[in-house]
Amino acid sequence: GGADPETLRIMTHFANLFGLAFQITDDILDVEGDVKVMGKPAHSDEKLHKSTYVSLFGLEKAREMAAQTLKEAEETLAPLGEKAQPLVEITRYLYNRKK
């Protein structure tokens, strides 16, 4: 997209953090999410004996990890200023995601 090397580095780091936070949040929702809101069965990871952040670290630690990862993702965007605001908003949405 024509980004300079520093912007590309920032965006790549943000993408890695955001993807990690998305996975942790998804693992949390599998345990405590509302089936009606999510539109998919809850506890499917547990039933399939999948290793998840919740199964490995516990629910509270997984929540802490998600919050910390999202905070770091948002902070990563700071050098981009106002033009990164849409990504900041998406990051904040993920923190409050219910489905």
Number of C-alpha atoms within 10 A of each C-alpha: 4 6 9 8 9 11 14 13 13 16 19 13 15 22 15 13 21 23 14 17 26 19 15 22 24 20 25 23 19 22 17 12 20 15 15 10 9 14 10 13 13 18 17 13 15 15 8 8 10 10 11 18 20 21 16 10 12 12 16 11 13 21 20 12 18 25 19 14 23 24 18 16 25 21 12 19 20 14 12 13 8 10 11 14 14 10 17 20 12 12 21 15 11 19 18 10 14 16 16
